[in-house]
Amino acid sequence: MKFTSFLPELHDSQLLAFALALISSLFLTPLICERAVKLNLLDKPGGRHIHKDPVPRLGGIAIYISLLITSLFFIILYGRYTPSGFARFELLGILAGGTLIFFVGLLDDISPLPATVKLIAQIFSAIVAWLCKVQVKFLVNPLFFLHLSDSRVFELDPILSFIITVGWLVLITNALNLIDGLDGVAGGVALIAALSLWAILLDSKILQPAGALLSATLAGATMGFLRSNHNPARIFLGDAGAYFLGFTLGAVAVAGLSGNANTATVGSVVVIAFSFPLFETLFTIVRRFINKKPVMQPDSDHIHHRILKAGLSVKTTMLIIYISCFLLGLIASTLGGSVRRYSFLIVLTLGLGLLSGLWRRGKVKTNVITEEKKN
């Protein structure tokens, strides 16, 4: 009897992937936190930072390793990642581009890189993904919804596909990094976006079990990390984690929806699930342009900063952002046609994600403070 006979069918195994990634991340995050303290890889207070104590900034490593472990588990045990093999889902492109952008972020966490170097690296990572068939091949024709055209989608030529795909991946990568300025915000937003993708990609009209599997894996890995990232944070996501989460979410959306004429209409709906970080990015660009400041120059005038300046606490600000993104995710799921069947999954998992911040050890932060005093 094969061991896989005790496992669920591959197309119904998302909960197993979620659980494996969650357990891996819960186990790895404290270990990485302690290691970062010993290496003095800490985010120090002062400047734009609102935390009062030094905090490790390598939390993205736990998410990255958890996703790799879970993906390899399925590949080794099932012999493939999708019910029909690798042909229908571009896992290689997602992991290749995601790995490149992860290590760029990791280098930046260890020793800050110039903004132009990071942008070039992001573009290169997106190009690698495009070459590995993670491509926006179809776009929705907006005139169709106004009854001004008979064509619902139109196919992109390779040049347009390249420009739009690379632009989208770089945009969503930076969008998630921009909102990573407050305990739990970027991780929570990424968790909600991953849950929304999970629900949408399981819809019977879309049938992308591999995309749903990777979304579930990303959700589990992120939730495990959030246990130590809720305010007051024991560890930060870091650029490595923010870049990897943003890039992977964007790539899964492309591979799962925008590469097929039958699902391209839902691809536009996914933008709603990502609208908070995307709006923050647009708001930041316009604000800096009006103030005649370099677009890539960091500041402390983001949406979460403005909410804090209004007198609200960090936890209240985080909750406002979570609720906003949760509602946007439900709207995206509803328009994608999957909310009737899977909304309970989103609600349940989001609730567990929020509660996960209450179940954690207090030892890590003490270690950080003690280590900092020694230095």
N, C-alpha and C positions, 0 to 999 in steps of 0.2 A: 504494500500500500504506500503510495506516495505521500510525502509530508504535506504537499499542497492540497491533498484531499480534505485536510482539516481546516484549510483557509477558505475564506469567501471567494466567490468568483471575482476575477480581476476587475470587471466593470462595476462591482458592488463593494469594493474594498476601501472606499474613501475614509470611513470611520477608523479602520485599522491603521491607515497611513497617518491620520490625525493623531491617534493615540501614540503611535511609535515616535512621531516627531515631538509630541508634547513631552513624553517621558525623557527622551534624549536631551531636549532643551532644558528641562527642569534639573537634570543631573549635571549637564555641562556648564550652565551659567554660573553657579557658585564657584566651580573649579576655576573657570576663566577669570572670574572676579578676583579670587585670591592670588592667582598668578600675576594678574595685571598690577596688583598692589605691590607684590615683591619686585616687579620690574620697574616700579614707579611710573607706570603708564597711566597717569591720572589727569583728569580734567580739573584744573585748579580754579578756585573762586576768583571773582574779579572781572572787570570789563563788562562784556555783554552777558556774562554768566550770572544766573540768579541763585544758584545753589551756594550754600555757606561752607560746605566741607568738600575736600577733594574726593572725586568719584572716578572709579575706573571707567574707561571708555571703549572697551573691546567687546561689548555684548554681542555685536554682529557675528562674532566667530561662532557662538553657540547656535545661532540660527542657521548659519551656512553649513556647519558640520551636521546638524540635525537633519537638514534637508538632504544632504549627500547620503547620510547613513540610511535614511528611509528609502530614498530612490534606489540605492544599491540593493537594499533588502528585496524590493519588488523585482528588480531585474534578475537577481541571482535565484530567488525562489520560483518565480514564474517564468523566467527565461525571456521576458519581454516586459515592456512598460504599458502597452496598450493591448486590448483583446486581439488586434490584428497586427501586432508587432510595432516596429518603429515608424512604419511608413506614414501613418496618419497623424503623428504628433511629433513636433520638432524638439524633442527633449535635449538632443545634443546641442543645438543652437542656443537654447535657453541656458543650459548649464555652462557652456563655453563662454558666452558673453557675460553671464552672471559671475563666473569665476574671475574673469579678467577685471571686471569692475569692482568686485569684492577686494581683490588684492591692491588695486589702486587706492581704494578707501582705507585699507589697512595701513598702507605706507603713509597715508596722510594722517592717520590716527597716531602713528609712531613719531613721524616728523613731518610737519605741515608742508604740503606741496603748493606751488603757485597755482592760482585759479586757472590759468590758461593751460597748464600741464594736465590738470584734472579734466578740463573740458575736452582736450584732444583725446585723452584716454577714454572718456565716455563715448565719444564719437567712434573711436576705433572698436570698442566693445560692441557697440550697436552694429557696426559694419560686419563684424565677425558673426553676430547672430543672423544678420540678413543673408550672408553668404551660406549659412547653414539652414536656409529656407524659413527662417522666422520672418515672414514678409506680409505686409499689408497688400493684398492683391485686389481687393474689391472695396469700394466705398459706396455708402448709401447716396442715392440721388435725392436731394431734398425736394426737388420739384415733383417727385412722385407723390409725396404726402400732401402736396397742394393740388393734386390732380391736374398738373400741368405737363405731365410726361407719362409715357407708358413704361418707361424703363425704371425698375426699382433700384437696381444697383448698376454700377459701371465698373468695368475692369480697368486696372491701371497698367500702363506700360512699365517696363522694368525701371526706367529712370525715375518716374513718379513714385513707383513702389519703393525704390531705394530712399528717396528724399523723405517721403512721409514716414517710413518705418524708422529710419535713423532719427529723424526729428522727434517722433513720438517717444522713442526709448530714452533719448537724452532728456526730453522734457519731463517725463514722469520720474526719471531717476533724480533729477534736481528738485522736482516738486516735493518729493517725500523728504529729501534732505533739508529743504527750507523750513519745513514745519517741525524739524527735530530740534526744538529749542526749549522744550518743557518736559518734565518727567511724564513718561507714558504716552505722550501725544502721538509721535510718529509710529510707535509700535501699535498703539490702539487703532489708529487710522488704517494702518496696513492690515491688521487683523480683520477689521470690518470689510475692507475691500476684498481680501482673500475669501471671506465667507460669502460675499455677494457673488464673486466669480464662481465659487463652488456651487452655489445654488443655480446660477444661470446655466453653467456648462452641463449640469445634470438634466436640464429640461429635455423632454422627449423630442422636441423639434430640433434640438442642437446635437445631442448625443456626442459629447466630447468627454468620455470617461477619463481619458488620460489627463486632460486639462483640469478636470475636477479633482483628480487624484493629486496633482501637483499643487493645486490651490488648497486642498485639505492639508497637505503636508506643510505648506507654508503657514497656514493658520495655526496648526499645532505647534510648530517651532516658535512662532511669534508669541503665542500664549504662554509657553513655558518661560520665555524670556521676560514677559511682562510681570511675572511673579516678583522679579527683583527690580523692575523698572518703574513701578507705580510710586508716586510721591509718598515719602521721600525716597528717591532712587538709590539703590545699592550699586547699580551699574548703568552706564549709558549705552545706547545703541552704537554710537560712533559713526563716522562716515562710511566705514566698511559695511555696517549693517543697514544704514539708510540707503546707500547706493544699491546694495544687493536686493533689498526688499522692493524698492521702486522699480529697478530694472526687471526683476523676475515677474512682478505683477504685470507690468506693461507687456512683457514678452508673452506671458501666458494668455493675456487678452488678445494679442495679435495672432498667435498660433491657434487659439481655440475658436476665434470668431471671424477675424478679418481676412483669413486666407481662403475662405469658402464663400461662394456666391449665395448659398442658401442661408448662411448665418450672418452675413455682413450687416444686415439690418439691425441685428442685436448688438453688433460691435459698437454702433454709435450709442447704444443705451448704456454700455459699460462706462462711458465717459462720465455719466451721472454719478456712478459709484466713486469715481476719482475726482469729483468736482471740487472738493474742499482743497486738497493740495494744489490742484491746477489753478483754482481761483487765487490762492495765496501767491503762486508764482506770477500770475498776470498782475496782481495787485502790487507785488514787489517791483516788478520791472517798470510799471507805469509810475509808481511813486518815486523810484530812484531817478527815472528819466526826468520827471517834473522838477525834482530837487537838484538836478544836474550833478548827480553822483554816479560813479561807475556802477554798472548793472551788477557786476560780480563782487562788489564790496559789501561785506557783512554789515548789518546794523541791528538795532534793537527796537525796530518799529513794525514787527510782524503782527499778525492778527492776535496771536496769543499774548504778545507783549501789551497790545492795546487793551485787551480784556483785563489783564493784570493791573494796568494803570488805572482802570476804572474802579479799582478797589476790591476786586474779587480775588479769592484765594487760588492757589495753584490747583488744588483738587477740584474746585468749582469750575475753573477754566477748562480743565481736562474733561470734566463731565459734560460741559456745554458742547465741546468739540465732538466728543463721543456720540452724544445724542444726535447732533446735526448730521454726522457721517452715517450713523445708523439709519436715520430716516431716508437719507439719500440712497443708501444701499437697498432699503426696502422698495423705494421707488424704482430703482434699476431692476430689481428682481421682479417686480410687478409688471413692468413694461416688457421685461424679457420673457414673461409668461410662466415663470416657475414659482411664484410666491405661494400659490395655493398648496403646493405639495411640499415645499421645503422651507417655508417661513419659520416653522417651529425650530428647525435646525439652526437658523441664524439667531433666533431669539435665545435659545438654550445656550449655544456656544458663546454668544456675546455676554450673557449673564455669568457664565463660568469664567470668562476672561476678566470681567470686572472684579469678580470675587477672588480671583487668583492673587490679586494684589494684597489681600488680607492674610494670606497663608504664606508666610516666609520667615526666614531666620533673621534675627537682629545682629548676628555676629559679624557679618561682612562689613557693615558701616564702621563698627568699632575698630576693626582691623585697619580700615582705610585711614581713620583719624590717627590711630597709633603709629602707623607706618609713616604718615606725613610728619608727625612730630619728631620721629627719629631722624628724618632727613633735614 
